[in-house]
Amino acid sequence: MFHSRLRVRVGPSMDKLVCITDKVNGGKAHDISSELFEGKVAINIKGFTNPSGKEHYAEYFDREDRKGITWSIQVQGRFLQPTSADDVMFGNTFDKRLKLPWGAGVALKFMKYVDPTLEHDLMSETKPWALSPLIATMPHFVHERIDDIRASPLLENRRSESSFPPSRSIGEDTSQLQFAIASSNSSSSTYLTPYSSNSTFVTPSPSLSIASSSSNLSSLPKMPGSLGVSSNNSLRLPLEKAHMKKNKKGRIFGRALDLRTTSERRSYFSSPQHRQEIVFGPEDLITTDFCYGYLQFKPTLALRISGGMTFDLMKYWDRHPVRFVCCKRRKPEDGERSDGQPTGDLYWIVSIETADESDIHQEDSTTGQGI
């Protein structure tokens, strides 16, 4: 019988996970802040039952464009150190060997069909994992080139009035992604900025670097809410025109990518070369919604795939946390992590776990705190 009572913990690392069970399905976000990432996370799980046995209703699942969805992880934030889009990964990690069922090969083929960029070692005897480049795997992805750190009071007021998660579903917008295209002959710390005085690529100013690594994050620009916020339209056309210049080799920098749909974005960024052209930094605000209907948590934990096949995961699940991570791609030269995770640096973690009986009392007395 499935122990349907769950708790959800989030954080920037394994040792800083905080219980946010009270915020699940409540339209509330939890702040995540580290020297690598600053942002917000909001969770929706259909039929979610907390440790006290209370089922939380979410308006999110009644939306016309979210019919059939059973769970959602909405994230909005900034990568504080310039990083290639090819190295920003998203997926699952596990602490123990997985007891994969008969027919697991079909499920893996389904996963590969859903996401051709998927990389995995689910057969690992120690810490299985399955990760994909975030820019290529997210079903809903919005990128905004936010104003620099000297944003006007008017723009900051606009941002403070917005909220996250948004009242309307996160969609698709990569119209400003051209400003994150990196120079072909530069390091990953060089990227296009709409605040340059010319049409070349510049390295982020020292003020940005200092602000990004400082523990006093209140000095950074306020976080925009959702799709309703856009950059100053009066500057947008001149900026696009200014950056449509060629270098000596004839390559167009700052070109409009013209990726209008999710399928176009995912197809384009299935290429490692295209992902490597994009560099995310402190001036890039990224909003995503990782939501699907193939994983259900009630009445039992199950995987549903096309063709009507359903795998009852409770027969094979040894109370592993269902852990979603956003991390840096692990390189051969990185060596072993101190926490044993099969990833590079961690940006954020969402861990969905079964709740023990002791958690019921702890949840009542420490709502919103770490357990």
Secondary structure by P-SEA (a helix, b strand, c coil): cccccbbbbbcccccbbbbccccccccbbbbbbcccccbbbbbbbccccccccbbbbbccccccccccccbbbbbbbccccccccccbbbbbbbccccccccaaaaaaaaaaaacccccccccccccccccccccccccbbbbbbcccccccaaaaaaaaaccccccccbbbbccccccccccccccccbbbbccccccccccccaaaaaaaacccccccccccccccccccccaaaaaaaaaccccccccccccccccccaaaaaaaaccaaaaaaccccccbbbbbbbccccccccccbbbbcccccccccccccccccbbbbbbccccccccccccccccccccbbbbbbbbcaaaaaaaaacccccc
